[in-house]
Structures are given as structure tokens and as C-alpha cells.
């Protein structure tokens, strides 16, 4: 996946680390240790990207599609 449609409707480069960061923040907010949250967020973000690539093969997903 190369691009995503942002909330303003612009097509911008896709950054998987934004998904990982959001997941990590939520894990830390629930009391998960920092190191564990980092490992878990990377793994979960990878799964999210895989599912997006399967589900949205021929389209540019929007932010809401990912959330």
C-alpha cells in the first residue's frame, strides 16, 4: 500500500508507523509496559496492513477505513 486518502480528501503517502504509534499509545494508556507495548504495536500494525492490502486491493483507503 502506497497511498491513503486523508480527512481533507488529499492522497498522501501511507505510513504504517502511524498505525503502530496509535496502537502503542492505547496499550500504554491501559498499563502495558513500554517495551511490550512497542513489540505488540509493531506486530499488530503489521496485521492491520496485511488486512488492508487484502481488503482494499484496488482502492486508496481513507483514514476512516483504517480506524
N, C-alpha and C positions, 0 to 999 in steps of 0.2 A: 504494500500500500504506500503510495507516494504522496497523495494529497488528501485534504479534508476540507469541508466547507465550514467556515467559522460562523459565528452567530450573526455577523453582518452580511453573510452571503458570499464572502470572498473565498476563493480557492487558495489555500495556503499549504505549505509543506506539512506532512504528517510527522509528529514527534511522539514516538512511543513512550519516551521518558515522562511526558506529561501525564500519561495514564499511570505509570509507575509511581510518580510523585503523589498523585491524588490517593492512590491505594495506600501508600506508605503513611500519609497524613492520617487517614482514617484508622489504620492499625495502631499508630502511636496514640491517637486520641482514645482508643479503647484499652490502653495499658500494655500493649505488646512491646517487648524490649526492642531497642533501636536496631540492633544487629539482625534480630529475627524479622523485624518489620522490613528491613532492606532486602533480605533474601526472599521473603514471601511476596513482597510487592513486585519484584522483578519477575518472579515465576508467574504470578497471576496476570501481570501485564502481558507477558508472552502469550498466555492462553487467550486473553481478550483479543490481541492482534490476530491470532490464528482464526478465531471465530469470525472476526470481522472480514478477514480475507475470504473465508468460505461463504459467508452470507452476502457480502456486498461486492462480488467479483467484478462486475461491470459498471459499478456506480461509484461516485465520490460520496462517502458518508458525511453526514453532518455531525456536529458536536452532540446533538441530542440522540443520534443513532448509537453513539458510543456510550453515553451515560445510561 
